[in-house]
């Protein structure tokens, strides 16, 4: 065995990968593959390297997730602090106050990520839309609308009606859902619209605003519990 190949074999036996050997000796990957293709011990080293690489990748991923988790928790804590400061100013805006009252009464408060309101009344959806866009500076393109329709209704026709009545861009509608007709019963001819903006950061703020709003009603002597 000539000296270069012997050195390559020694490096492989020490546990180096093909790329490490290539960097050390300059021998191409294709040549290394050819030299080691019939060496069972080399194949075992390769499998061990793959397992080691997978473990290291998993460890790095867990470290990344942990670091990201800390960053997100810090961000959410900051959102709560910002919400406390912003409330005193925002509550003086009639649109903000009306939108917050609407969300308190009918909005999704259970989800951690979705700022969502469902209604059969275009006026309420329009108010919710304006609240997000004008009071909270949410981009219109990040608000999505979905309809629940009765069998027999034409999705395009109803979408156009909601777009007119609630001032919703037609391109913001997602695919409509149709209610199944119960056996022996006629489905009511109606439609329900759900407006959704996905943001954990904003949701953290909104929950703080709702708490502050409730505290104000309590301090004013109104019974809420």
Residue, then its C-alpha position, 0 to 999 in steps of 0.5 A: x500500500x503506497x504511503x498516501x493510501x496508508x495514511x488515509x486508512x490510518x485516519x479512517x481507523x482513527x474515526x475521521x469522516x470522508x470530508x475530514x480525510x479529504x481536508x487532511x490529505x486532499x484525496x477526493x471523496x469519490x476516491x475515498x469511497x472507492x478505497x473503502x467500499x469493501x471495508x466492513x470496519x469502515x462502514x461501521x465507522x461511518x454508521x457510528x459517525x452518523x449516529x454521533x452526528x444525529x445526536x449532536x444535531x438533536x442536542x443543538x436543536x434542543x438548545x435552539x428550542x430552549x433559547x427560542x423559548x426563553x426569547x419568546x417568554x421575554x417577548x410575551x412579558x414585554x407585551x404585557x408591560x407594553x399593554x399596561x402602558x398603552x391602555x391609559x392612552x388607548x382607552x380614550x379612543x372610542x374605536x379602541x374602547x368599542x372594539x375591546x368591549x366587543x371582543x370582551x363580549x364575543x371574542x375568542x379569549x381561550x386561544x393563546x394565538x388567535x385574536x378571533x371574532x365570530x358573528x352573523x352580523x356584518x356590523x360587528x365584523x366591520x367594527x372588529x376589522x376597524x379595531x384591528x386595523x385602525x386602533x391596533x395598526x394591524x395590516x389588513x393582509x394579516x386578517x383572514x375571514x372565513x364563512x360558514x354557509x347553509x347548503x344551497x347558498x352560493x359562496x361567491x355571492x355571500x362573500x361579495x355581500x359580506x365584503x360590501x357590508x363589512x368592508x372586507x377585501x375579497x382576497x382576504x376570504x378563505x375557503x367557505x364551510x357548508x353546514x350539513x343539513x340535518x335529516x328531516x330539517x331545513x337548514x336556516x338560510x344564514x351565514x356566519x363570518x369569522x375574522x382571525x388575526x394570528x399573533x401570540x404577542x397581540x393576544x397577550x396584550x389583549x388579555x391584559x387590556x381585558x383584565x384592565x377593562x374589567x378592573x375599571x368596571x369593578x372599581x366603578x362598583x359594577x358587579x361582574x362576578 
